[in-house]
Amino acid sequence: MSVSKTMNTAVTGLRAQQDAIGIVGDNIANSNTVGFKQSRALFEDILGNFSGARTVGAGGGAKMIRAQQIFSQGALKTTGVPSDLALSGDGFFVWSGAVDGFDGQYYSRDGSFFVNAEGTLVNSLGLKLQGYSEANGASFGGPIGDISVQPLTLPPKETSTVELVANLDSSATTFAAAGGANDFDPADPSNTSNFSTSVTVFDSQGNPHSLDVYFVRLNDGAVPPNATNDWEVHVLDGNTELTDGSPATPPKVSFDTAGKLISADAVTLTNVNWDPANPSPLTTNNLITFKVGNPTGAGGSGLDGLTQYGSVSSVSKQSQDGYTAASLTGLDVTADGTVNGIYSNSQKLALAQVAVAKFASNDGLSRSGHNLFSETLDSGQANLGAASSGGRGGIVSGAVEQSNVDLAAQFVDMIGFQRAFSANSKTITTADELLVETLNLKR
């Protein structure tokens, strides 16, 4: 190899190490960039003379072929901001919009977003987070699109179902006289029943109404009467009884000797009209159904609603499906990416689901700046789906993924590249000295 060629070989080394130091500098500069993935320098040698299958003479130096992204998991940092999202595992958030004048679909590990004035989830660039809209009120699917947290105002919902889980004391005495059916008095319910509870329901305009539910233990008709395992159920709005059926045949529930519910008449409220002066009722269906459990006589367990055990009568759970109008107060995102709206009436409504993209080769993605990536032929097309499925990572709400840059390792690499740069410069100095000696041969 000639002296001048030696110099050129050293120059390739200088360029390669210089490029590598630039990569290290980029990593260090982005050590606090959310979702940033560090790169490493990949080198290859440059052949000298090549003849057939053999290299003739020394090599021609080195060059950096590319900067390879390292997609290892970064640490998750809790921010306390519910709209911040982090991916724990493989995958990328999907964003749509224009970046530097180019409109398209982009991918990122940065899950920092907020709700804009239109109710759409966007990032600092105005790109829109992509996901699935709620289909048929039950599941998510179909093509992805912008995630919109609508409705911002939740309309009221009238009550259609009330669920009761309670125990009726098996030692309670009977209030009814022999024959039992007509002794409950709506004008004096407290003194003509064994147990009662109240539940708040809502009409179609979201106005609350309190209903009182009374339970009356029946007897066997003997003289004196003996308590049975049968109970009547009476539902009152004030002093007006609303239970479906005539007063002589109110709904009845029955228990076996083990305290299990074995049969239950339908407890429904019909012709419910909260404003008698208004000919148009404030309920759409004029019907409220009470669920009191699944009787054994109908194939149920007899234990998931009303029971009759030897303990004080008490309610362990009661719920209803109505609510008043409310406004959106916050968001909650689950591990599978379901975006739930939190409303001022304590209701939680599933609004959308965040889409997560998975690629055959993350290494094939192209950096697009602004903490974004674009798909290429090398990466393959984005495989879209829900988080925590198909090998995709789960979503952590209220956190962001930090850069995966290890500063200590970067400084060690920088020292190595710096020493290699100095060594290549020494090669040039040595070649220069040889060239000087060669020129001095003439003297």
C-alpha positions, 0 to 999 in steps of 0.5 A: 500500500502506498503512503498516500493510500495509507492516508486515505485509509486513515481518513475513512477511519476518521469519518467513520468515528466522527459519524459514530460520535455524532450518533452518541451525541444524538443519543445524549441530546435525547436522553430526556426525550419521551419515548426516544429510542437510542441508536448505535453505529454499525461499521463495515470494512472497505476492500482494497484491490479485489480479484476474483474470490480473493482480496489482493493487498491491504484493505481500504479502511472502514465506513459507518453503514448506518445508525441502528435503532435499539427498541428496548423498553424504556423506564416508565415514569408516572406523571399523574396526568391521566391523558399520558399513556405509555406502552409496556411491551412491543408496539406503537401509538398511531397518529394521523396528520401532516408532519413538515408538509407531508400528510400520512400515518405516523407511529410513536412510543410517545403517548403524550396527548390532550383533548383539543377544543373539538374533543379529539385526542391530539399531540403537541403537533396536532396529530390525531390519535387513532383508534376504534369507535364504539360499535353497537354499544357493546364492542369496538372494531372496524377501521381506525379513525380519530379518537373523539371523547364524545359526548362531552355532555352525557344525556340523562337515562331513565331507570329501567332496572333496579337490582336488590341483594338483601337478606330477610331475617328468617326469625321475623314474625308475621304481620298478617292475620290469618289469610295474610294478603291484605294487611299491608297498609300503604298509609302506614307501611312501617307498622305493617311490614317487616323490613324496608329499603329505599332506592333512588331512580331517575325519570327520562329528564334525569330527575331523581325520585325515591322509591320505598320497598317493603317486605311483608312475611306471610303466614300459613292461614292457621289460627293462630297464624304461623310464619311461612317462607313466603314474603310479599313485596310492595313498592311505594312512591310516597303512599302510592303503591306502584307494584304491578298487579292488584292489591290482593295479589302483590308479588311474592318471593319464596325461600326453601329451608336453607334460605335460598330463593326458590321462586319469585313473582315479577316485581315490575312497576307499570304506568309510572308517571312522576307528574300526574298533572302532566298527561305525558309521563316522564318515562319512555316505557312506563316500566321499571323492573326489580331484579331480586335474584335467580331462583333455584326453581328457574335453574339459578343458584338462589343465592345472588339476590334475596335470601332468608337466613337467620340474621338481621334483615339488611341490604348488601347491595342495591343498584339501578341503571338510571342517572342524571345529565352530566358533563365530562370531567376526566378520562381513564384508559385501561390496559387494553386501551379502552378510553373511558369518559368519567362524568360528573354524575360518577358514570363511566362510559366507554368512548373508544379504544386506542389502536396499537401498531405492531411491525414485523421488523421495528428495525426497518422503521424510518425516523421521521423526526418529532419523535415519529416513525414511518413504515417502510418495505423493510419494516412491513405494514403496520398490524393494527389491533388492541393493546395487550393482544397479539403480542402488543404491549399493554397501556399504562395510563398516567405515565410516559415511557422515558428514553432508553438511553444509558448515559454511562454507556454512551460516555464509554462509547464516546471515549472509545470513538474518540480514542479511535479517532485519535488513533486514525489521526496518528496513522495520518501523522505517521504516513506524513512522516514516511512521505517526508522521509521519502522526499528526503531520499533525493537529498 
